[in-house]
Amino acid sequence: MAIDYTKKPKPAAAASPGPAGPAGPAGPAGPANPVSLSKVTLTKSAPSVSLTKAGSAGGTLRVNLNWNARPPSAPAPAAGGFLKRMMSPGSSSGIDLDLGCLYEYADGSKGVVQALGNAFRDQHTLGPDPICWLDGDDRSGTNTAGENLFVNLAHVAAIKRIIVFAFIYQGVPNWGEADGVVTLFPASGPEVEVRLDETRPGNGMCGIAMLENIGGDLQVRREVNYVKGHADLDRAFGWGLRWTAGSK
C-alpha cells in the first residue's frame, strides 16, 4: 500500500529505545549471563531503551533488517549464510521481506518510507535533506546485508515518533520461518536488537520498534505487533493516514 498524498490525512491519535596472565586462586563465580556492553536486546520484560541516556542520540542511526530467506520448507541454496538474503531471482519458494517506517515529525508532517510506491525518503519542511530514508530495495534477493533504513539523529528535536516495520513482499506470510531480526546501529553506544520471535500466521506485516521523542529523550520501544497490512498498522498505532494501492 502507498499513501495518497492528494488527500488530507486525518488527525493522528496523540502519541501516548590480551594474553592470559599467571594462574591464581579462583575468585567468586560471575553472573551466568553477563550483560553485553555492545548490544542491548529488547524483550517483552525489558522492552525499551533510551538512546539519549546511552549517548547514542546523535549522528546517523542505521536500522538493519535481516532474515532467513530460505526457510526449512524451501529448497536449500547451494551456499549461503543463515540470516542472509540468498533467494534466487524469481523464486517463489523463498521469503522476501521489505523494510520501512511510518514517521511523524514535530512540524506536523507524516508519511511512509518504503520501496513500495518508490517512497525511499520522507517529506518534511526542514529542507532538502531527509531525516529518514532507505538505501534501496534489493529485488534480486542477492544482497547478503539485508535492507537498511537510516535516521539522521542530528534532527532529534524534529522527530515526534517513527515506527519501524517490515512486511512479507514475497512468499508465504510465515514469520516463524523467516526468523527476522532488526538491529539498530547508532553512531556511538551499544547496538539495539529486536527479534521477530513470535508468529502470527496469515499476517504479512509487523510493526517492530517505535522511536519516540519523549520530552527530549529519544527512546526505542519494542512493539513486534503483527497485522495484515499497511492500513491495519496505521490503525494499530493511530497514524491517521489515507492509503491507496501501490507497487514497485
WOSUL-V467876 format. One line per field, one symbol per residue. phi: phi as a letter, one per 20 degrees, with the letter a starting at -180 (. if undefined). burial: b if it has 9 or more other C-alpha atoms within 8 Angstrom, else e. A space follows every 10 residues. Layout:
phi: ???
burial: ???
This chain:
phi: .ceefedfff fefffi..gf effbffeffe ffcffeedbd decfecebbe fffemdeamd eddddcaefd fgeegfffbq eeecedffgn fdeeddddda bdcbdfenfc rcdaffnlef bfcbdeqfef ecbeepcefe mdefemccdd ceefdgfeee acdecccefb offcffeflf bdcedffbnf fcdceeddcc gneecceebd ecedmneedd cfdldecfaf fffgffdmem eddcfcbe
burial: bbbeeeeeee eeeeeebeee eeeeeeeeee eeeeeeeebb ebeeeebbbb bbebbbbbbb bbbbbbbbbb beeeeeeeee eebbbbbeee eeebbbbbbb bbbbbbeebb bbbbbbbebb bbebeeeeeb bbbbbeeeeb bbbeebbbbb bbbeebeebb bbbbbbbbeb bebbbeebbb bbbbbbbebb bbbbbbeeee eebbbbbbbb bbbeeebbbb bbbbebbbbb bbbbbeebbb bbbeeeee
